[in-house]
Amino acid sequence: MQYRLAPLFCRPWALNGITPRLIESHYETNYGGAVRQLNLLTEELEALDPSTVPAESVSRLKRDQSAALNSTLLHELYFASLGGDGRAVPEAMAAALTRDFGSVDRWRREFMALAEALAGGSGWVLLTWVPRDGRLINQSAVDHGQSIAGGIPILALDMYEHAYHIDFGSNAKAYVAAFMRNIAWSEVQGRYEDAVKVAPPRPLEQKEFADVPAISVEDVQAMIDNGTPVQIIDARPRHYTTRSHEIMEGAVWRDPERLDEWIGEISKQQPVVTYCVYGFHIGCQTAIALRKAGYDARYMAGGHYAWKAAGGKVRLLEE
């Protein structure tokens, strides 16, 4: 399978005390790198035969894949956590924090203490809902080696020695075989049916552009790779392109404020993909204008930085 890149959730220019440059670098290099690494590891795992490859090699690849997947999921949660007024806790959220921590202030002090303890090191601090106990907890996660963020296990095999030594001694292989024979699949299925009712993270929703079709960076790349005719319009504002040195390979830059001057250069016989910096307003508005004029246009979700984060090719921007 291929893991797809999520468009940048927050609006970098609207953040208080955090520059767009920091967000751009974080999203493109760290998050994009995690997704690309995850796909490479997944591809390598899918190509091997577990019955012929040494168990240590399979285990190493799975550890690396889990770390890359956790990095991917946690980065998506991080970007989705930004963009509001952190001082204004909604009433319902404040009530939940007070219920589980004693007060919003106590939650905040504990959360910050965990963050300060990681200073100079690595890891994550998370506010986590635990379905088993029906409560919120603060959690430190060292590096990316914790269990999959948001995962709800439905089957578990304890491989600590205490789980099998009395019956099997050091013969772990026999223990695993016995476990496999004793799986209560009806119970596993019951947990599965419960788990699938848990909603996934809410996707980015732009209600003002709900009627405008979007296309992912992966689907745009597939069109290019398959030789599908497509017209790609870089509609980033001029004030942004004047300080940028790159443009998506295969795209042409057009000033979105002068659409009437260049719209006649586009063919109505081929689909059009427009994009802006992050995939919010300008790319959507350009696609709307083109569709009103009779073009088969859609906007690329995530924009320029999603393309770069997915490892898409770029070239030098020359106006």
C-alpha atoms as a printed R data frame, in Angstrom:
    type eleno elety resid chain resno       x       y       z
1   ATOM     1    CA   MET     A     1   0.000   0.000   0.000
2   ATOM     2    CA   GLN     A     2   0.996   3.638  -0.342
3   ATOM     3    CA   TYR     A     3   0.591   6.117   2.495
4   ATOM     4    CA   ARG     A     4  -0.688   9.441   1.212
5   ATOM     5    CA   LEU     A     5   0.482  12.837   2.321
6   ATOM     6    CA   ALA     A     6  -1.989  14.954   4.290
7   ATOM     7    CA   PRO     A     7  -2.310  18.616   3.213
8   ATOM     8    CA   LEU     A     8  -1.004  21.145   5.712
9   ATOM     9    CA   PHE     A     9  -3.837  21.702   8.184
10  ATOM    10    CA   CYS     A    10  -2.856  25.008   9.787
11  ATOM    11    CA   ARG     A    11  -2.483  28.352   8.013
12  ATOM    12    CA   PRO     A    12   1.177  29.307   8.611
13  ATOM    13    CA   TRP     A    13   0.716  33.042   8.056
14  ATOM    14    CA   ALA     A    14  -1.925  33.219  10.811
15  ATOM    15    CA   LEU     A    15   0.203  31.826  13.626
16  ATOM    16    CA   ASN     A    16   1.298  34.092  16.477
17  ATOM    17    CA   GLY     A    17   5.031  33.991  17.130
18  ATOM    18    CA   ILE     A    18   5.730  31.141  14.690
19  ATOM    19    CA   THR     A    19   6.961  32.030  11.229
20  ATOM    20    CA   PRO     A    20   5.739  30.440   7.985
21  ATOM    21    CA   ARG     A    21   9.360  29.544   7.269
22  ATOM    22    CA   LEU     A    22   9.504  27.307  10.342
23  ATOM    23    CA   ILE     A    23   6.238  25.571   9.451
24  ATOM    24    CA   GLU     A    24   7.257  25.178   5.808
25  ATOM    25    CA   SER     A    25  10.562  23.558   6.739
26  ATOM    26    CA   HIS     A    26   8.969  21.340   9.378
27  ATOM    27    CA   TYR     A    27   6.212  20.185   7.019
28  ATOM    28    CA   GLU     A    28   8.362  19.657   3.946
29  ATOM    29    CA   THR     A    29  11.502  18.180   5.484
30  ATOM    30    CA   ASN     A    30  10.435  16.388   8.652
31  ATOM    31    CA   TYR     A    31   6.867  15.372   7.921
32  ATOM    32    CA   GLY     A    32   7.405  14.811   4.198
33  ATOM    33    CA   GLY     A    33  10.565  12.850   4.922
34  ATOM    34    CA   ALA     A    34   8.667  10.605   7.345
35  ATOM    35    CA   VAL     A    35   5.978   9.843   4.750
36  ATOM    36    CA   ARG     A    36   8.531   9.097   2.052
37  ATOM    37    CA   GLN     A    37  10.540   6.863   4.408
38  ATOM    38    CA   LEU     A    38   7.339   5.102   5.450
39  ATOM    39    CA   ASN     A    39   6.457   4.320   1.850
40  ATOM    40    CA   LEU     A    40   9.965   3.048   1.077
41  ATOM    41    CA   LEU     A    41   9.928   0.732   4.088
42  ATOM    42    CA   THR     A    42   6.406  -0.476   3.310
43  ATOM    43    CA   GLU     A    43   7.384  -1.224  -0.275
44  ATOM    44    CA   GLU     A    44  10.442  -3.151   0.903
45  ATOM    45    CA   LEU     A    45   8.372  -5.169   3.374
46  ATOM    46    CA   GLU     A    46   5.717  -6.016   0.816
47  ATOM    47    CA   ALA     A    47   8.369  -7.230  -1.620
48  ATOM    48    CA   LEU     A    48  10.065  -9.695   0.731
49  ATOM    49    CA   ASP     A    49   9.076 -13.269   1.605
50  ATOM    50    CA   PRO     A    50   8.928 -13.661   5.413
51  ATOM    51    CA   SER     A    51   9.473 -17.405   5.063
52  ATOM    52    CA   THR     A    52  12.905 -16.950   3.467
53  ATOM    53    CA   VAL     A    53  14.168 -13.665   4.918
54  ATOM    54    CA   PRO     A    54  15.890 -13.821   8.332
55  ATOM    55    CA   ALA     A    55  13.503 -12.974  11.174
56  ATOM    56    CA   GLU     A    56  15.903 -10.295  12.435
57  ATOM    57    CA   SER     A    57  15.671  -8.478   9.089
58  ATOM    58    CA   VAL     A    58  11.880  -8.561   9.103
59  ATOM    59    CA   SER     A    59  11.834  -7.335  12.709
60  ATOM    60    CA   ARG     A    60  14.211  -4.465  11.939
61  ATOM    61    CA   LEU     A    61  12.137  -3.331   8.960
62  ATOM    62    CA   LYS     A    62   8.924  -3.504  10.979
63  ATOM    63    CA   ARG     A    63  10.486  -1.455  13.799
64  ATOM    64    CA   ASP     A    64  11.614   1.171  11.313
65  ATOM    65    CA   GLN     A    65   8.209   1.157   9.619
66  ATOM    66    CA   SER     A    66   6.407   1.611  12.952
67  ATOM    67    CA   ALA     A    67   8.677   4.531  13.846
68  ATOM    68    CA   ALA     A    68   8.043   6.176  10.451
69  ATOM    69    CA   LEU     A    69   4.289   5.632  10.762
70  ATOM    70    CA   ASN     A    70   4.239   7.105  14.248
71  ATOM    71    CA   SER     A    71   6.237  10.084  13.025
72  ATOM    72    CA   THR     A    72   3.741  10.564  10.183
73  ATOM    73    CA   LEU     A    73   0.684  10.369  12.446
74  ATOM    74    CA   LEU     A    74   2.126  12.563  15.179
75  ATOM    75    CA   HIS     A    75   3.239  15.263  12.737
76  ATOM    76    CA   GLU     A    76  -0.263  15.364  11.231
77  ATOM    77    CA   LEU     A    77  -1.718  15.754  14.730
78  ATOM    78    CA   TYR     A    78   0.832  18.486  15.528
79  ATOM    79    CA   PHE     A    79  -0.070  20.603  12.494
80  ATOM    80    CA   ALA     A    80  -3.774  20.063  13.192
81  ATOM    81    CA   SER     A    81  -3.218  21.315  16.763
82  ATOM    82    CA   LEU     A    82  -2.089  24.779  15.635
83  ATOM    83    CA   GLY     A    83  -4.047  27.807  14.465
84  ATOM    84    CA   GLY     A    84  -6.241  28.961  17.369
85  ATOM    85    CA   ASP     A    85  -6.081  31.046  20.557
86  ATOM    86    CA   GLY     A    86  -4.502  28.732  23.116
87  ATOM    87    CA   ARG     A    87  -5.777  30.876  25.983
88  ATOM    88    CA   ALA     A    88  -9.438  30.340  25.091
89  ATOM    89    CA   VAL     A    89 -10.399  26.817  26.146
90  ATOM    90    CA   PRO     A    90 -13.996  26.023  25.068
91  ATOM    91    CA   GLU     A    91 -16.419  25.254  27.897
92  ATOM    92    CA   ALA     A    92 -16.830  21.561  27.067
93  ATOM    93    CA   MET     A    93 -13.066  21.037  26.752
94  ATOM    94    CA   ALA     A    94 -12.424  22.922  29.982
95  ATOM    95    CA   ALA     A    95 -14.947  20.706  31.758
96  ATOM    96    CA   ALA     A    96 -13.204  17.567  30.482
97  ATOM    97    CA   LEU     A    97  -9.782  18.826  31.574
98  ATOM    98    CA   THR     A    98 -11.122  19.802  34.980
99  ATOM    99    CA   ARG     A    99 -12.758  16.392  35.398
100 ATOM   100    CA   ASP     A   100  -9.552  14.463  34.640
101 ATOM   101    CA   PHE     A   101  -6.825  16.808  35.950
102 ATOM   102    CA   GLY     A   102  -8.527  18.863  38.641
103 ATOM   103    CA   SER     A   103  -8.378  22.109  36.683
104 ATOM   104    CA   VAL     A   104  -7.351  23.498  33.311
105 ATOM   105    CA   ASP     A   105  -4.368  25.164  34.976
106 ATOM   106    CA   ARG     A   106  -3.150  21.914  36.505
107 ATOM   107    CA   TRP     A   107  -3.411  20.196  33.129
108 ATOM   108    CA   ARG     A   108  -1.463  23.024  31.524
109 ATOM   109    CA   ARG     A   109   1.311  22.946  34.160
110 ATOM   110    CA   GLU     A   110   1.682  19.168  33.879
111 ATOM   111    CA   PHE     A   111   1.731  19.287  30.082
112 ATOM   112    CA   MET     A   112   4.371  22.018  30.053
113 ATOM   113    CA   ALA     A   113   6.474  20.186  32.650
114 ATOM   114    CA   LEU     A   114   6.581  17.116  30.415
115 ATOM   115    CA   ALA     A   115   7.645  19.311  27.486
116 ATOM   116    CA   GLU     A   116  10.382  21.004  29.523
117 ATOM   117    CA   ALA     A   117  11.708  17.629  30.647
118 ATOM   118    CA   LEU     A   118  12.287  16.729  26.980
119 ATOM   119    CA   ALA     A   119  14.227  19.910  26.258
120 ATOM   120    CA   GLY     A   120  17.486  19.108  24.509
121 ATOM   121    CA   GLY     A   121  16.367  15.570  23.797
122 ATOM   122    CA   SER     A   122  13.681  14.081  21.588
123 ATOM   123    CA   GLY     A   123  10.100  12.905  21.879
124 ATOM   124    CA   TRP     A   124   6.499  14.074  22.006
125 ATOM   125    CA   VAL     A   125   4.062  15.242  24.667
126 ATOM   126    CA   LEU     A   126   0.509  14.195  24.015
127 ATOM   127    CA   LEU     A   127  -2.940  14.711  25.490
128 ATOM   128    CA   THR     A   128  -4.479  11.344  24.966
129 ATOM   129    CA   TRP     A   129  -7.977   9.866  25.317
130 ATOM   130    CA   VAL     A   130  -7.951   6.356  26.737
131 ATOM   131    CA   PRO     A   131 -11.163   4.548  25.716
132 ATOM   132    CA   ARG     A   132 -10.580   1.769  28.283
133 ATOM   133    CA   ASP     A   133 -10.850   4.215  31.191
134 ATOM   134    CA   GLY     A   134 -12.921   6.919  29.534
135 ATOM   135    CA   ARG     A   135 -10.503   9.677  30.527
136 ATOM   136    CA   LEU     A   136  -7.785  12.008  29.292
137 ATOM   137    CA   ILE     A   137  -4.102  11.612  30.194
138 ATOM   138    CA   ASN     A   138  -0.899  13.476  29.425
139 ATOM   139    CA   GLN     A   139   1.748  11.269  27.862
140 ATOM   140    CA   SER     A   140   5.430  11.482  26.960
141 ATOM   141    CA   ALA     A   141   6.494   9.489  23.898
142 ATOM   142    CA   VAL     A   142  10.228   9.021  23.416
143 ATOM   143    CA   ASP     A   143  11.282   9.365  19.773
144 ATOM   144    CA   HIS     A   144   8.839   7.510  17.512
145 ATOM   145    CA   GLY     A   145   9.069   4.120  19.216
146 ATOM   146    CA   GLN     A   146   5.752   4.127  21.048
147 ATOM   147    CA   SER     A   147   2.657   2.200  19.988
148 ATOM   148    CA   ILE     A   148   0.904   3.562  16.928
149 ATOM   149    CA   ALA     A   149  -0.746   6.896  17.740
150 ATOM   150    CA   GLY     A   150  -4.510   6.508  17.862
151 ATOM   151    CA   GLY     A   151  -4.321   2.731  17.503
152 ATOM   152    CA   ILE     A   152  -6.818   0.487  19.300
153 ATOM   153    CA   PRO     A   153  -5.286  -3.021  19.598
154 ATOM   154    CA   ILE     A   154  -7.691  -5.948  19.152
155 ATOM   155    CA   LEU     A   155  -5.214  -8.844  19.477
156 ATOM   156    CA   ALA     A   156  -2.084  -9.036  21.623
157 ATOM   157    CA   LEU     A   157   0.693 -11.544  22.110
158 ATOM   158    CA   ASP     A   158   2.838 -11.131  25.217
159 ATOM   159    CA   MET     A   159   6.413 -12.061  24.357
160 ATOM   160    CA   TYR     A   160   7.908 -11.353  27.785
161 ATOM   161    CA   GLU     A   161   9.535 -14.459  29.200
162 ATOM   162    CA   HIS     A   162   7.141 -14.532  32.149
163 ATOM   163    CA   ALA     A   163   4.324 -15.289  29.704
164 ATOM   164    CA   TYR     A   164   5.695 -18.692  28.677
165 ATOM   165    CA   HIS     A   165   8.725 -19.810  30.725
166 ATOM   166    CA   ILE     A   166   6.860 -22.023  33.226
167 ATOM   167    CA   ASP     A   167   5.297 -24.162  30.474
168 ATOM   168    CA   PHE     A   168   7.770 -23.857  27.602
169 ATOM   169    CA   GLY     A   169  11.083 -22.937  29.190
170 ATOM   170    CA   SER     A   170  13.135 -21.118  26.538
171 ATOM   171    CA   ASN     A   171  11.179 -22.612  23.631
172 ATOM   172    CA   ALA     A   172   9.451 -19.418  22.513
173 ATOM   173    CA   LYS     A   173   8.642 -20.906  19.105
174 ATOM   174    CA   ALA     A   174   6.459 -23.571  20.688
175 ATOM   175    CA   TYR     A   175   4.744 -20.950  22.815
176 ATOM   176    CA   VAL     A   176   3.912 -18.835  19.757
177 ATOM   177    CA   ALA     A   177   2.484 -21.902  17.983
178 ATOM   178    CA   ALA     A   178   0.326 -22.675  21.021
179 ATOM   179    CA   PHE     A   179  -0.898 -19.096  21.175
180 ATOM   180    CA   MET     A   180  -1.905 -19.182  17.514
181 ATOM   181    CA   ARG     A   181  -3.942 -22.292  18.174
182 ATOM   182    CA   ASN     A   182  -5.804 -20.649  21.026
183 ATOM   183    CA   ILE     A   183  -6.846 -17.317  19.552
184 ATOM   184    CA   ALA     A   184 -10.488 -16.514  20.403
185 ATOM   185    CA   TRP     A   185 -11.412 -15.143  17.018
186 ATOM   186    CA   SER     A   186 -15.036 -14.432  17.965
187 ATOM   187    CA   GLU     A   187 -13.723 -12.082  20.683
188 ATOM   188    CA   VAL     A   188 -11.199 -10.552  18.296
189 ATOM   189    CA   GLN     A   189 -13.988  -9.919  15.805
190 ATOM   190    CA   GLY     A   190 -16.074  -8.284  18.539
191 ATOM   191    CA   ARG     A   191 -13.231  -5.900  19.353
192 ATOM   192    CA   TYR     A   192 -12.785  -5.213  15.653
193 ATOM   193    CA   GLU     A   193 -16.455  -4.288  15.282
194 ATOM   194    CA   ASP     A   194 -16.099  -1.888  18.219
195 ATOM   195    CA   ALA     A   195 -12.847  -0.397  16.912
196 ATOM   196    CA   VAL     A   196 -14.176   0.447  13.454
197 ATOM   197    CA   LYS     A   197 -16.869   2.615  15.051
198 ATOM   198    CA   VAL     A   198 -14.185   5.024  16.291
199 ATOM   199    CA   ALA     A   199 -14.016   7.914  13.840
200 ATOM   200    CA   PRO     A   200 -10.657   8.662  12.192
201 ATOM   201    CA   PRO     A   201  -9.088  12.129  12.555
202 ATOM   202    CA   ARG     A   202 -11.273  14.702  10.853
203 ATOM   203    CA   PRO     A   203  -9.944  15.606   7.407
204 ATOM   204    CA   LEU     A   204  -9.241  19.173   6.400
205 ATOM   205    CA   GLU     A   205 -12.571  20.732   5.440
206 ATOM   206    CA   GLN     A   206 -12.934  24.056   3.657
207 ATOM   207    CA   LYS     A   207 -16.668  24.638   3.690
208 ATOM   208    CA   GLU     A   208 -16.423  27.709   1.482
209 ATOM   209    CA   PHE     A   209 -14.885  25.539  -1.248
210 ATOM   210    CA   ALA     A   210 -16.910  22.374  -0.666
211 ATOM   211    CA   ASP     A   211 -18.154  22.330  -4.257
212 ATOM   212    CA   VAL     A   212 -14.697  22.669  -5.795
213 ATOM   213    CA   PRO     A   213 -13.131  19.304  -6.720
214 ATOM   214    CA   ALA     A   214  -9.690  18.648  -5.274
215 ATOM   215    CA   ILE     A   215  -6.921  16.316  -6.391
216 ATOM   216    CA   SER     A   216  -4.118  14.920  -4.245
217 ATOM   217    CA   VAL     A   217  -0.437  15.405  -5.027
218 ATOM   218    CA   GLU     A   218  -0.160  11.637  -5.443
219 ATOM   219    CA   ASP     A   219  -2.893  11.603  -8.103
220 ATOM   220    CA   VAL     A   220  -1.253  14.505  -9.939
221 ATOM   221    CA   GLN     A   221   2.036  12.591  -9.908
222 ATOM   222    CA   ALA     A   222   0.231   9.513 -11.250
223 ATOM   223    CA   MET     A   223  -1.230  11.560 -14.120
224 ATOM   224    CA   ILE     A   224   2.248  12.800 -15.005
225 ATOM   225    CA   ASP     A   225   3.793   9.329 -14.737
226 ATOM   226    CA   ASN     A   226   1.047   7.819 -16.898
227 ATOM   227    CA   GLY     A   227   1.426  10.482 -19.573
228 ATOM   228    CA   THR     A   228  -2.101  11.812 -19.011
229 ATOM   229    CA   PRO     A   229  -2.409  15.251 -20.620
230 ATOM   230    CA   VAL     A   230  -2.811  17.829 -17.848
231 ATOM   231    CA   GLN     A   231  -2.256  21.571 -17.584
232 ATOM   232    CA   ILE     A   232  -0.737  22.523 -14.237
233 ATOM   233    CA   ILE     A   233  -1.070  26.149 -13.161
234 ATOM   234    CA   ASP     A   234   1.052  27.545 -10.336
235 ATOM   235    CA   ALA     A   235  -1.251  30.265  -8.987
236 ATOM   236    CA   ARG     A   236   0.843  31.406  -6.053
237 ATOM   237    CA   PRO     A   237   0.531  35.170  -5.533
238 ATOM   238    CA   ARG     A   238   3.257  37.322  -7.102
239 ATOM   239    CA   HIS     A   239   4.439  38.571  -3.710
240 ATOM   240    CA   TYR     A   240   5.229  34.974  -2.808
241 ATOM   241    CA   THR     A   241   6.899  33.927  -6.054
242 ATOM   242    CA   THR     A   242   9.250  36.917  -5.894
243 ATOM   243    CA   ARG     A   243  10.922  35.315  -2.870
244 ATOM   244    CA   SER     A   244  10.671  31.721  -4.060
245 ATOM   245    CA   HIS     A   245  13.233  29.939  -6.198
246 ATOM   246    CA   GLU     A   246  11.301  26.795  -7.098
247 ATOM   247    CA   ILE     A   247   8.287  25.740  -9.095
248 ATOM   248    CA   MET     A   248   6.727  22.342  -9.600
249 ATOM   249    CA   GLU     A   249   8.228  20.574 -12.599
250 ATOM   250    CA   GLY     A   250   5.716  20.601 -15.436
251 ATOM   251    CA   ALA     A   251   3.835  23.628 -14.095
252 ATOM   252    CA   VAL     A   252   3.657  27.181 -15.428
253 ATOM   253    CA   TRP     A   253   3.250  30.192 -13.147
254 ATOM   254    CA   ARG     A   254   0.350  32.527 -13.802
255 ATOM   255    CA   ASP     A   255  -0.570  35.593 -11.771
256 ATOM   256    CA   PRO     A   256  -3.933  34.770 -10.144
257 ATOM   257    CA   GLU     A   257  -4.861  38.449 -10.091
258 ATOM   258    CA   ARG     A   258  -4.537  38.712 -13.890
259 ATOM   259    CA   LEU     A   259  -6.476  35.584 -14.819
260 ATOM   260    CA   ASP     A   260  -8.432  37.396 -17.539
261 ATOM   261    CA   GLU     A   261  -5.177  38.049 -19.400
262 ATOM   262    CA   TRP     A   262  -3.969  34.432 -19.575
263 ATOM   263    CA   ILE     A   263  -7.108  32.333 -19.433
264 ATOM   264    CA   GLY     A   264  -7.259  32.177 -23.220
265 ATOM   265    CA   GLU     A   265  -3.900  30.365 -23.308
266 ATOM   266    CA   ILE     A   266  -5.405  27.275 -21.664
267 ATOM   267    CA   SER     A   267  -6.993  24.480 -23.665
268 ATOM   268    CA   LYS     A   268 -10.488  23.334 -22.768
269 ATOM   269    CA   GLN     A   269  -9.648  19.926 -24.213
270 ATOM   270    CA   GLN     A   270  -7.373  18.956 -21.300
271 ATOM   271    CA   PRO     A   271  -7.938  18.952 -17.532
272 ATOM   272    CA   VAL     A   272  -6.423  21.759 -15.479
273 ATOM   273    CA   VAL     A   273  -4.854  21.519 -12.021
274 ATOM   274    CA   THR     A   274  -4.233  24.712 -10.077
275 ATOM   275    CA   TYR     A   275  -2.308  25.144  -6.858
276 ATOM   276    CA   CYS     A   276  -1.106  27.837  -4.501
277 ATOM   277    CA   VAL     A   277   1.315  27.814  -1.567
278 ATOM   278    CA   TYR     A   278  -0.514  25.592   0.931
279 ATOM   279    CA   GLY     A   279  -3.742  24.589  -0.823
280 ATOM   280    CA   PHE     A   280  -6.120  27.057   0.742
281 ATOM   281    CA   HIS     A   281  -7.734  30.116  -0.842
282 ATOM   282    CA   ILE     A   282  -5.886  31.162  -4.012
283 ATOM   283    CA   GLY     A   283  -5.625  27.756  -5.650
284 ATOM   284    CA   CYS     A   284  -9.299  27.075  -4.908
285 ATOM   285    CA   GLN     A   285 -10.455  30.465  -6.143
286 ATOM   286    CA   THR     A   286  -8.470  30.075  -9.370
287 ATOM   287    CA   ALA     A   287 -10.041  26.660  -9.955
288 ATOM   288    CA   ILE     A   288 -13.504  28.171  -9.359
289 ATOM   289    CA   ALA     A   289 -12.897  30.924 -11.894
290 ATOM   290    CA   LEU     A   290 -11.675  28.439 -14.495
291 ATOM   291    CA   ARG     A   291 -14.635  26.112 -13.928
292 ATOM   292    CA   LYS     A   292 -17.055  29.012 -14.353
293 ATOM   293    CA   ALA     A   293 -15.367  29.685 -17.694
294 ATOM   294    CA   GLY     A   294 -15.969  26.102 -18.811
295 ATOM   295    CA   TYR     A   295 -12.668  24.434 -17.929
296 ATOM   296    CA   ASP     A   296 -12.300  21.035 -16.271
297 ATOM   297    CA   ALA     A   297 -10.324  22.461 -13.345
298 ATOM   298    CA   ARG     A   298  -9.554  21.316  -9.838
299 ATOM   299    CA   TYR     A   299  -7.132  22.423  -7.152
300 ATOM   300    CA   MET     A   300  -4.222  20.405  -5.784
301 ATOM   301    CA   ALA     A   301  -4.739  19.752  -2.066
302 ATOM   302    CA   GLY     A   302  -1.818  20.927   0.045
303 ATOM   303    CA   GLY     A   303  -0.399  23.140  -2.700
304 ATOM   304    CA   HIS     A   304   3.280  23.746  -3.425
305 ATOM   305    CA   TYR     A   305   4.534  22.470  -0.081
306 ATOM   306    CA   ALA     A   306   2.514  19.240  -0.229
307 ATOM   307    CA   TRP     A   307   4.097  18.573  -3.626
308 ATOM   308    CA   LYS     A   308   7.576  19.138  -2.180
309 ATOM   309    CA   ALA     A   309   6.839  17.154   0.968
310 ATOM   310    CA   ALA     A   310   5.774  14.187  -1.186
311 ATOM   311    CA   GLY     A   311   9.130  14.328  -2.962
312 ATOM   312    CA   GLY     A   312   7.740  15.822  -6.185
313 ATOM   313    CA   LYS     A   313  10.256  17.261  -8.622
314 ATOM   314    CA   VAL     A   314  10.772  21.007  -8.812
315 ATOM   315    CA   ARG     A   315  12.788  23.253 -11.100
316 ATOM   316    CA   LEU     A   316  14.174  26.771 -10.926
317 ATOM   317    CA   LEU     A   317  11.442  29.380 -11.115
318 ATOM   318    CA   GLU     A   318  12.046  31.765 -13.978
319 ATOM   319    CA   GLU     A   319   9.403  34.363 -14.766
